[in-house]
Amino acid sequence: MSEPQWLSWDQDPLERAEREDKIVLLFLGPAWCRYTREMRETTFRNPKVQAALERDFVPVLVDADRRPDLDSRYNMGGWPSIAFLSPSGELIAGENFLGPQELLGLFQKVRDYWRKNREDIEGGRSPMYWKPRRQVEPHGKRLSQELVDDVVASMLDKFDHRHGGWGETQKFAHCESLDFALVQYAKTGDARLAEVVRLTLTRMMEGGIHDTVDGGFFRFSTTPDWRIPHFEKVLDSNALRLACYLEAYQVFGDEGYRATAEGIVRWMTEVMGDAATGGFYGSQGDDPSYYRLDKERRRSATPPRQDRTIYTNWNAIAVVSLLKASVVLEQPELQRVAMKALGFLLRSLYSAREGAYHYWDGTYHLPGLLSDQAYMIRALVAASQATGDADLLLPAERLADRLLETHRAPGGGFFDLPESVRSRGALRKRNRSILENAVLAEALTRLAYLSHQEKYRSVALETLVAFTNDYREYGHFVAGYARAVDLFLYEPLVVTIVGDRDSGLAQALRRAAMRTYVPSRMVQTLDPAHDPVLLGRSGLEPSARPRAWLSLAGEPRGVFEDPDELALRMEEVERDRRKPR
């Protein structure tokens, strides 16, 4: 079927809309945009879409490059943009890429909203602000709960019910699996998943893999009972375990988990922290003779040497975990430690032109690895939520946009290396890691909500869909991928705090929003003095004192000035929508 009979803006579509009492559908996109072209060739060639379009709308096609004035006013956070306009040009609603059925559904909502709110819309008082959709399907493939359930089943099938964890000989922590199990337990109440988390964390905590003197964990156990470790300690695995113990403490209230988390923090900050830069060293060496000493004798012994390399991806993981620790352990100083490390990464291991570099040994090295970009975006998003500084989203957006230019794979997802650093031998081939792509997809999903830019969520979907035929090969090893899918499918609980971000009340509201275990939670602070654009996109109004707006799936669930009331309401809303199996 041919395309609709598009008008150009020069043909005065607003005058025609007024004459025919119709709504203008403005379709914006540059000529080079793949998704703009794809939507024109698929969605708008659908017979039902065309019939509804001809009956109820005035369709207008605009090249965003040729008309930047229109693009700057009606862009919905990415291309393509669909803007529904009143005959006077007021914005009624907007979206990005939609399939035929989604667009038909939106047609009905827009018509109904226009009929009921015409006067307010024409007065510029009541636009339907952008709300993330539950699902977008640009390629006809689906993400489903079945995928999540498959990974849960694999995880339960291979679980060691005697010692916890996974593996019949050596034992690694598999923090992604523990994290995913806790997410699913919180949602379903499945006692089997509680066993996965509690047995594993308890046995690790009580086993030889745990250094109860200096704090932290050795990398892995050579035996399935966690008794005999390899004695090296690595930053990333400890930072990931820190998050697991913190969240398990939130859910189960086990004081042993809290004490273990405090020990990891002590090792990270006192042993691995670099006072000169604020970053964290990469690892501490394997020295069985030292680690077999008791606390008194260790005081006079020389500890194993550190590898003082500062790795971007590992430091970014540490930043996220320390931000969580500052709230859960009620130690605000840990936020300052985390932000000092992130500040170093931004100053010394990041450039707007080349993105994040991989490591620092007095200078920066090796730009462009996907892992560094993904974890940096994740850390920036987490830091923005924790501190209330929306400006931290800007480097996150730059990193994401650069990845779209340099790492994107034709079949969906992202390569581990940019084209520019490909070399001879094995480096001629660029790989796609399902786990690195999962980290990026989750970070982009969260970035989309906080930046109000739907394009990032569309890319996250494309990335996750790219692995729907492959994930079964990996069993529980792709729990991080299943978690990213689950986040995409499970509507987040959104807390938006409007007010002075540095005020005591705004800080208390942020802490309250984060102290409850809600994995899908998004927290944003919009300061009228610093964030006028984002505040405008939110549709919220500032007041004399900071307030927190709570919403689920775009529906308001309350406005709060009392931090305790906010936390209680969050728990109530989250509990009400969980469905135990």
DOROZA-130089 format. One record per residue (C-alpha): residue in one letter; y, z, x. Coordinates in steps of 0.25 Angstrom, whole numbers, padded with zeros to 4 digits, always signed. Layout:
REM DOROZA-130089
aYZX;...
This chain:
REM DOROZA-130089
m+0000+0000+0000;s+0014-0003+0005;e+0024+0008+0008;p+0034+0013-0002;q+0047+0005-0004;w+0055+0014+0005;l+0071+0014+0004;s+0079+0016+0016;w+0090+0027+0017;d+0101+0016+0017;q+0096+0012+0003;d+0102+0024-0003;p+0089+0031-0008;l+0097+0043-0013;e+0105+0035-0023;r+0092+0029-0028;a+0085+0043-0029;e+0097+0047-0038;r+0097+0035-0046;e+0082+0036-0049;d+0081+0051-0049;k+0071+0052-0038;i+0069+0059-0025;v+0071+0052-0011;l+0059+0052-0002;l+0064+0050+0012;f+0053+0047+0023;l+0059+0049+0037;g+0052+0045+0050;p+0054+0037+0062;a+0047+0024+0064;w+0039+0029+0076;c+0033+0041+0068;r+0018+0040+0066;y+0018+0049+0055;t+0029+0042+0048;r+0022+0029+0049;e+0009+0036+0044;m+0015+0042+0032;r+0021+0029+0028;e+0008+0021+0030;t-0001+0032+0022;t+0006+0041+0013;f+0017+0032+0008;r+0007+0021+0006;n-0001+0029-0004;p+0000+0024-0018;k+0002+0037-0025;v+0013+0041-0015;q+0020+0028-0017;a+0020+0029-0032;a+0026+0043-0032;l+0036+0039-0022;e+0041+0027-0030;r+0041+0035-0043;d+0048+0048-0038;f+0055+0045-0025;v+0065+0036-0017;p+0057+0033-0004;v+0066+0032+0008;l+0061+0028+0022;v+0070+0032+0034;d+0067+0030+0049;a+0071+0043+0055;d+0076+0037+0068;r+0085+0028+0061;r+0091+0039+0052;p+0092+0052+0060;d+0102+0057+0050;l+0092+0056+0039;d+0081+0062+0048;s+0089+0074+0052;r+0091+0077+0038;y+0078+0075+0031;n+0068+0076+0042;m+0057+0086+0038;g+0053+0091+0052;g+0046+0078+0057;w+0042+0064+0054;p+0039+0059+0044;s+0048+0066+0035;i+0048+0065+0020;a+0061+0070+0013;f+0063+0071-0002;l+0077+0070-0006;s+0085+0072-0018;p+0094+0060-0023;s+0106+0067-0016;g+0098+0068-0003;e+0094+0083-0003;l+0081+0087+0003;i+0071+0091-0007;a+0058+0092+0002;g+0052+0086+0014;e+0039+0084+0022;n+0033+0076+0033;f+0020+0069+0034;l+0012+0069+0020;g+0000+0062+0015;p+0000+0055+0002;q-0005+0067-0006;e+0004+0077+0000;l+0016+0068-0002;l+0012+0066-0017;g+0011+0081-0018;l+0025+0083-0012;f+0031+0072-0021;q+0027+0081-0033;k+0033+0094-0027;v+0046+0087-0023;r+0048+0081-0037;d+0045+0094-0043;y+0054+0102-0034;w+0065+0091-0036;r+0065+0092-0051;k+0065+0108-0051;n+0076+0109-0040;r+0085+0097-0041;e+0098+0104-0042;d+0095+0113-0030;i+0090+0102-0021;e+0102+0093-0024;g+0111+0105-0020;g+0103+0106-0007;r+0098+0120-0010;s+0083+0119-0012;p+0075+0109-0003;m+0060+0110-0002;y+0059+0115+0013;w+0048+0110+0022;k+0036+0117+0020;p+0023+0115+0029;r+0012+0109+0022;r-0002+0114+0022;q-0008+0101+0027;v-0004+0087+0031;e-0014+0076+0033;p-0007+0064+0040;h-0021+0058+0044;g-0030+0061+0032;k-0037+0072+0040;r-0038+0087+0036;l-0038+0101+0041;s-0046+0110+0032;q-0051+0124+0031;e-0065+0118+0034;l-0060+0116+0049;v-0056+0131+0050;d-0069+0136+0043;d-0077+0127+0053;v-0071+0134+0065;v-0073+0148+0058;a-0088+0145+0056;s-0090+0140+0070;m-0083+0153+0075;l-0092+0162+0067;d-0104+0154+0071;k-0103+0156+0086;f-0097+0170+0085;d-0104+0181+0094;h-0106+0192+0084;r-0111+0201+0094;h-0100+0201+0105;g-0089+0193+0098;g-0083+0180+0103;w-0091+0167+0105;g-0100+0163+0116;e-0114+0167+0120;t-0112+0169+0135;q-0097+0169+0139;k-0086+0174+0130;f-0072+0169+0129;a-0062+0175+0119;h-0060+0163+0110;c-0047+0168+0105;e-0044+0156+0097;s-0057+0159+0089;l-0054+0174+0087;d-0040+0170+0083;f-0045+0160+0073;a-0056+0170+0068;l-0045+0180+0065;v-0036+0170+0058;q-0048+0167+0049;y-0052+0181+0047;a-0038+0185+0042;k-0038+0173+0032;t-0052+0175+0027;g-0057+0189+0029;d-0070+0184+0035;a-0077+0196+0042;r-0084+0187+0051;l-0071+0182+0057;a-0066+0197+0059;e-0079+0199+0067;v-0076+0187+0076;v-0062+0193+0079;r-0065+0208+0080;l-0079+0207+0087;t-0073+0197+0098;l-0060+0205+0100;t-0067+0218+0101;r-0078+0214+0110;m-0068+0207+0119;m-0060+0219+0119;e-0071+0228+0122;g-0078+0219+0133;g-0076+0217+0147;i-0068+0205+0145;h-0056+0214+0141;d-0048+0220+0152;t-0044+0234+0146;v-0037+0238+0159;d-0027+0227+0162;g-0028+0221+0148;g-0032+0207+0144;f-0045+0200+0144;f-0053+0192+0154;r-0055+0178+0150;f-0070+0178+0146;s-0083+0186+0146;t-0095+0180+0154;t-0104+0188+0143;p-0104+0186+0128;d-0101+0201+0126;w-0087+0201+0133;r-0093+0210+0144;i-0091+0202+0157;p-0078+0194+0159;h-0073+0184+0169;f-0061+0193+0173;e-0050+0183+0173;k-0039+0185+0163;v-0031+0173+0157;l-0018+0173+0150;d-0021+0164+0138;s-0034+0170+0134;n-0028+0184+0135;a-0016+0179+0127;l-0025+0173+0116;r-0033+0186+0116;l-0021+0194+0114;a-0018+0186+0101;c-0032+0189+0096;y-0031+0204+0098;l-0017+0205+0092;e-0021+0197+0080;a-0034+0205+0078;y-0026+0218+0079;q-0017+0213+0068;v-0029+0210+0059;f-0039+0221+0062;g-0030+0232+0068;d-0039+0235+0079;e-0032+0244+0090;g-0041+0239+0100;y-0036+0225+0098;r-0022+0229+0100;a-0025+0237+0113;t-0032+0224+0118;a-0020+0216+0114;e-0011+0225+0122;g-0020+0224+0134;i-0019+0209+0134;v-0003+0210+0133;r-0003+0220+0144;w-0011+0211+0153;m-0003+0198+0149;t+0011+0205+0151;e+0008+0214+0163;v-0002+0206+0171;m+0001+0192+0167;g+0016+0192+0164;d+0025+0185+0175;a+0037+0193+0175;a+0045+0182+0182;t+0043+0172+0171;g+0038+0179+0159;g+0026+0171+0158;f+0011+0175+0160;y+0002+0172+0171;g-0011+0164+0168;s-0023+0172+0172;q-0028+0184+0180;g-0039+0182+0190;d-0054+0187+0189;d-0056+0200+0197;p-0068+0208+0191;s-0066+0219+0202;y-0052+0222+0197;y-0055+0221+0182;r-0067+0231+0184;l-0058+0242+0188;d-0053+0252+0179;k-0039+0254+0175;e-0036+0264+0187;r-0042+0256+0198;r-0035+0243+0193;r-0022+0249+0195;s-0024+0249+0210;a-0031+0236+0211;t-0026+0222+0212;p-0027+0214+0199;p-0032+0200+0199;r-0021+0190+0202;q-0015+0182+0191;d-0013+0167+0191;r+0002+0167+0189;t+0002+0153+0183;i+0010+0153+0169;y+0003+0144+0159;t+0011+0139+0148;n+0000+0139+0137;w-0006+0152+0141;n+0008+0159+0141;a+0011+0153+0128;i-0001+0159+0122;a+0003+0172+0128;v+0017+0171+0122;v+0011+0170+0108;s+0001+0182+0110;l+0012+0191+0115;l+0021+0187+0104;k+0010+0192+0095;a+0008+0204+0103;s+0022+0208+0102;v+0021+0209+0087;v+0007+0214+0085;l+0008+0225+0096;e+0022+0228+0092;q+0027+0225+0106;p+0040+0217+0105;e+0041+0216+0120;l+0030+0207+0120;q+0038+0196+0113;r+0048+0197+0124;v+0036+0195+0134;a+0031+0183+0126;m+0045+0177+0125;k+0048+0178+0140;a+0035+0170+0143;l+0038+0160+0132;g+0052+0159+0138;f+0046+0156+0152;l+0037+0145+0146;l+0049+0138+0140;r+0058+0139+0152;s+0048+0136+0163;l+0036+0129+0157;y+0042+0120+0146;s+0051+0108+0145;a+0056+0100+0133;r+0052+0088+0141;e+0038+0091+0146;g+0034+0102+0136;a+0027+0114+0142;y+0021+0115+0156;h+0007+0121+0159;y+0010+0131+0169;w+0020+0138+0179;d+0018+0143+0193;g+0032+0143+0197;t+0035+0130+0190;y+0030+0122+0178;h+0018+0113+0178;l+0010+0103+0170;p+0017+0099+0157;g+0011+0094+0145;l-0002+0101+0142;l-0004+0103+0127;s-0009+0117+0128;d+0005+0121+0134;q+0013+0114+0123;a+0004+0119+0112;y+0004+0134+0116;m+0019+0133+0119;i+0022+0128+0105;r+0014+0139+0100;a+0021+0150+0108;l+0035+0145+0104;v+0031+0145+0090;a+0025+0159+0091;a+0038+0164+0099;s+0047+0158+0088;q+0040+0166+0077;a+0040+0179+0085;t+0054+0179+0090;g+0061+0171+0079;d+0067+0161+0088;a+0065+0148+0081;d+0071+0141+0094;l+0057+0143+0100;l+0052+0132+0091;l+0061+0121+0098;p+0052+0120+0111;a+0040+0121+0102;e+0045+0109+0095;r+0048+0102+0108;l+0034+0104+0113;a+0028+0100+0100;d+0036+0087+0100;r+0033+0084+0114;l+0018+0085+0111;l+0019+0075+0100;e+0025+0066+0110;t+0016+0068+0122;h+0003+0074+0118;r-0001+0068+0104;a-0015+0062+0103;p-0017+0050+0094;g-0028+0056+0086;g-0020+0069+0084;g-0018+0081+0092;f-0012+0082+0106;f-0017+0079+0120;d-0018+0089+0130;l-0009+0081+0140;p+0003+0072+0138;e+0001+0057+0142;s+0011+0059+0153;v+0002+0068+0161;r-0011+0060+0160;s-0017+0057+0173;r-0029+0052+0180;g-0044+0057+0177;a-0046+0066+0166;l-0031+0068+0163;r-0031+0053+0158;k-0037+0059+0145;r-0029+0068+0136;n-0037+0078+0128;r-0035+0085+0115;s-0038+0099+0114;i-0041+0105+0101;l-0037+0119+0104;e-0024+0115+0111;n-0021+0106+0099;a-0024+0117+0090;v-0014+0126+0097;l-0004+0115+0096;a-0007+0113+0081;e-0005+0127+0077;a+0008+0128+0085;l+0013+0116+0078;t+0009+0121+0065;r+0017+0134+0067;l+0029+0126+0073;a+0030+0117+0061;y+0032+0129+0052;l+0042+0135+0061;s+0050+0123+0064;h+0049+0117+0050;q+0044+0104+0056;e+0032+0098+0049;k+0029+0088+0060;y+0023+0099+0068;r+0013+0103+0057;s+0009+0088+0055;v+0006+0087+0070;a-0002+0100+0069;l-0010+0094+0058;e-0013+0081+0065;t-0017+0089+0078;l-0027+0098+0070;v-0032+0086+0062;a-0035+0079+0075;f-0046+0089+0078;t-0053+0090+0065;n-0065+0082+0069;d-0067+0089+0082;y-0065+0104+0080;r-0080+0106+0076;e-0085+0103+0090;y-0078+0116+0095;g-0082+0127+0085;h-0075+0140+0087;f-0068+0135+0099;v-0058+0128+0091;a-0054+0140+0083;g-0040+0138+0087;y-0040+0124+0081;a-0045+0130+0068;r-0034+0140+0068;a-0024+0129+0069;v-0030+0122+0058;d-0030+0135+0050;l-0016+0137+0052;f-0012+0123+0048;l-0020+0125+0035;y-0016+0139+0032;e-0002+0141+0027;p+0006+0150+0036;l+0013+0163+0031;v+0028+0160+0035;v+0038+0170+0038;t+0052+0165+0040;i+0063+0176+0045;v+0077+0172+0043;g+0088+0179+0050;d+0092+0184+0064;r+0080+0182+0072;d+0083+0193+0082;s+0087+0204+0072;g+0078+0216+0071;l+0073+0212+0056;a+0070+0198+0060;q+0061+0203+0072;a+0054+0213+0063;l+0051+0202+0052;r+0045+0194+0063;r+0037+0205+0068;a+0032+0208+0054;a+0028+0194+0051;m+0020+0193+0064;r+0013+0207+0064;t+0003+0203+0053;y-0008+0194+0057;v-0005+0181+0049;p-0010+0169+0058;s-0003+0158+0051;r+0010+0166+0050;m+0023+0159+0054;v+0036+0167+0057;q+0049+0161+0059;t+0063+0167+0061;l+0075+0158+0057;d+0088+0164+0062;p+0100+0157+0055;a+0108+0158+0068;h+0097+0151+0076;d+0088+0143+0066;p+0097+0136+0056;v+0089+0123+0056;l+0075+0130+0054;l+0082+0140+0044;g+0087+0128+0036;r+0073+0122+0036;s+0067+0135+0031;g+0076+0135+0018;l+0078+0150+0020;e+0091+0158+0020;p+0096+0168+0029;s+0100+0182+0024;a+0107+0194+0030;r+0095+0200+0036;p+0082+0193+0041;r+0072+0190+0031;a+0058+0185+0032;w+0053+0174+0022;l+0038+0174+0020;s+0031+0161+0015;l+0017+0155+0013;a+0015+0140+0011;g+0030+0139+0009;e+0030+0149-0002;p+0038+0161-0001;r+0031+0175+0000;g+0043+0184+0002;v+0056+0187+0010;f+0056+0200+0018;e+0066+0208+0026;d+0056+0219+0028;p+0046+0216+0040;d+0035+0225+0034;e+0036+0219+0020;l+0035+0205+0027;a+0023+0209+0035;l+0016+0215+0022;r+0019+0202+0014;m+0014+0193+0025;e+0001+0201+0025;e+0000+0200+0010;v+0003+0185+0009;e-0007+0182+0020;r-0018+0192+0014;d-0016+0186+0000;r-0019+0172+0005;r-0032+0175+0013;k-0045+0172+0006;p-0056+0180+0012;r-0070+0172+0012;
